[in-house]
Amino acid sequence: MSIARCPACICGGLPNLQDRDDSTHPMPIFRILRLNRQHMARLLLLVILTTASSVVLLVVPWMAGHLLGTMVTGQEGALKGAVGVLAACLVAIAMLSFLTADRMVRMSAALLAELRERIFDHVQRLPMAFHDSRGKGDMLAVMTIEIAKLSEFVAVTLVAVPARLLTAIGAMIVMFTIDARLALLIPTIVPLFYLATKIVGRRLQGLAVQIQQADARAIALSDEALQIVPATKAFGQEAAQYDRYRQTVRKLEGLMVRQGRIYAALDPLISLIAAFAALAVLWFAGHDVSDGRMTASELFSFMFYAALLTRPVGSLAHLYGQIQTARGALARLSAVLAEPTEDVGAAQASRRPRAHGAIEFRNVHFAYAGRDPVLTGVDLRVGAAERIAILGANGAGKTAMINLLMRYYDPQVGAIFVDGEDSRTMGLSALRDRIGLVPQSALLFNATIRENIAFGAVGASQQMIDDAARLAQALDFVASLPYGMDTVIGDCGLRLSGGQRQRIALARALIKDPAIIIFDEATSMFDDEGEEAFIDACNDALHGRTVILVTHRPATLALANRIVTLEDGRIRELRADERRLQKVSA
């Protein structure tokens, strides 16, 4: 039994956040901007740069038309002037394009880092109930893929929208000044563009959600497969694992191909509509030139502006798809950020100079969400510096009691008191600072031994680390390692033995000098000799502390003053002399 799971060893389930089609909910642009309001100055600069580039770009068709017109008429002086202005415009566009691209890269990188930091910090502060109800693959997808999509949309697509609008509006205005009658032909094709995007819009929305789901599933399977490599090899399941993963990525491939086909059909369709519109304009304009109502320069300029107009119009299909993708990513990101975090702000106010470690469960009733009751009317008092063992069958509620004491959850009825104070009024930091946890799985991470021990106390000094390691009798084996405290121990401490991992876990629990120590099946991986050595190491370290033992191991039970048995969600106590009789008879 374990009250927590090693982050690197959780098997990801089906993604929960993706069970609903969030991308179909309205997601206004201002919600994206609100997420990135600290970068508004950068966004504004990008908009200014792209807008300036569009303004200069609007001059090019006019000058190009004028240049061609002067070539037809043979006006050499005007030709030189037109070439000079056109060259200056092209140089300005190149410089603005460089500045824009450079700022876009900076903006995208800054947004990606900012959003990742924000979502990571938020997820770390969410309650255990949230983590227990979410698939790991889904959360990894939100923290990586979805954030990347959103940051790219903001830094690349969103900032280009004003420039595209300006280009389209500016081109239309100039075309109206050249020939209003011909320019009026352009708006007639707008309904065709709208109809084309509307027809495929819903399919794109649905596919975007399915692709997000398949992406998350692939991430979950990859993570799971990497964590169970020993089991995969032991049971010869390499081919089966490959088949599972292959089915997922092939499904993702099929979805992406379907999405690509829609784009492949929509892009040429929009371009074809624009091309036919340009041909119609050219047909009528040719007659105007023949009749003398339009000069050659005006015709060339008009056609160049019509071609310029097709660029923002022709990008409608991709813009629409990018908006749908961004809406889905924003919906999923917003759903996580909207989850309330644990309230730790009041912790310092409740902190006492010295904790004693007295614990009381008073008429505690508890059930996990959507499940049957686990604890029903639990009453239990544990005195300061008392050592108590909790026994019970699987599912009896041992883990629930530990979870409630740590305030990963709160009881539906009743209360838990620590040193006479309701744990719900103490503040999470004040409560958890009094408790040291040594779980069944050591919950170590891929860093040095020093960093893993220091993880137990914010701002731990080297002296505190050494003292904790000494109490846990870990200094000898640490000194025997090539790099001592600076030895990197691998994912979940895989480069250490089971006993070494548990000693590091004990040192980490002791570094903050807690009044209460919890052993949650902490000796389950030991043989008898290793368990006895670990218990001997614990005896001195546990002096003067309240100890809660969740175990069935006889040597570990010897640490307890009394045993508490959970049956049907209720407590049954055994005195110390009864415990000894049972051990002798066994």
Steps between C-alpha positions, in 0.01 A plus 500: 500500500621849426341839546677648201649393173843574357448768236717312257320173560134591455325314224300752301136419442266626235505880494222647708516862395440395143183307565304811410524710187625821654605643167139562404453742788537867415856613569534875429840641408507710818528181708822414320626854549404488868718192547790694349439852630855525636620478139266765360789739424670233290174415329440866421850535355441199278168641383670832420775327303261285298272798442792713379601220266145490363496877445821483299369194319195697389727744318665225294207415267442866425865559413526170311197596291644845443832344401340272243289788373806719444672212324204478261494877441880531489533778762863447602512764773192367673638149460812579705296660776262204518790254515661696783183517709424133435853398602473704821167331581646155446798577726265636769282188477808277535621688809155500658464128424830429677401703805157337507640146472757570772238639736262215421763245602570688823131541571417136432785378723402740780134401480585131499722533806252724683200275438695187590619656825150616583326170431775301676477715812120479496492122453744453789261689728184312401352261758548125485136454402575673171806286426320179591224581250721594204698286260872569494516502122230764486685727743830454316326594175360817657837593651693446176309464172204728573716777646729485195200528267360797689830689522562449128149623419544816706854584387461411132137486390322744726746787454475460122121543494503885522757516220294268281187703565686822420636348179154387390327827593779714354499304175122536474516877561765555233309278258188710560696818426622348173165361383207472740293295255763230469577507872136422575553160338733398783246496788272272297735207563498543881188280547677225306797516738268495801307204363817302431640552850162441666452164330831361621513694826315247713706214365818689583376563855422135560829383351695749711354349818563142385860583411552653844362186661717269292806714573438474874446125477828455312686700765346293779592171333856619435548600862344180629710280271825666610415445867418129469790395276618236755153342512469517122827312459427255781173389342612530139239763420709718266284412199175552690614839625603595149158399368323715762709801415480439126120492510494835678745678271336353190168634620667837548649472153157431350349800675780727384463372143127575511574849628765547233258394228251763610768767486623359170151538355418832664818685401468437124126569517553842653785573261283390207220732606748786529653415161162500324421833663830638370423369151161668509661826606761465226227438242310814589817705551624403155188651349550817705854539371382443143230765546746744658332505842813357666870548433750217475662609826165491678425157357834360615461656847144374530605145414795515741268613779257223411788252524608656831146461630505127430782448753298572815188354343680187388629442854148485641497120503819468704400790723168334573668170585757672721224683684318172566819339627575799721145501636531137600841555660374808683192317626708216642758735649230720650326195647815410692575857609140537620545213747535639856838445662566397857491794739839523669500877553384484862758243599754732660243656732421164658858379534597426859853529641497137600269215402436198723336261255177406677237377250128440532250367246158605625193327345661505155292391200658501157436380146686573179294679237250264340599203719367316802597625849847397612492626859185505711520661841872457567608614846868475586737681735875484466702662775808712444808281442281187486568234239197337345460240224194489274400164355217395274411319181547663162239771457435520874582872508862513617606717209191717548601573859848606390358709216267677742777563751713654224193693385519370148127470562261624769239281672134546411408464868710545811841657545867421554689685771876544524626631832141589588439711188266411215728421206269692266574826682876454523603571145656234285863605545467517878343154507733330256809654659416292808484175303780300340391238247692184408286332232518151355639642177780736598381770254852603412583695186786505252739730683781477754463344843555844648210646301270209586559538873474880485164458325350436843557857624502828311837673532670204668864564591783254448514444877129409501556256213793334676312477831197343333716248313679414825170443683384274218838318510551579133842668525702178473354381173495855361870536577570175314351636177741653244355850532357479851215744555536618141417157355210516254267213588290464182125501450326404825844419645546196277879512540465428872391185677158485666652546844709795388196666347305463823783648706505802270122523534533483880769771498276718287214453746724581798670811362219731612501345849132398492298418809321220312652229279288280272632169367270380223615143430849650497676165566306286253798459262745383772597148589497417871861603555461823307180582684661451838792723400261767380294479821818529707586813305154638561492452876729788584355722228145444630574588860253757631283491187150373439521204261227351283588166342299348218653154472459126539868426556574356849829684544337830415207428732753473781541878478137553602362551851159381385323371192182634346303282261257639245196286426202614293612860527517492879778471759582201720793543742732236642702556814873440499472178704235364257730580212787305659273201559394504136862524384601208726207285387583578138 
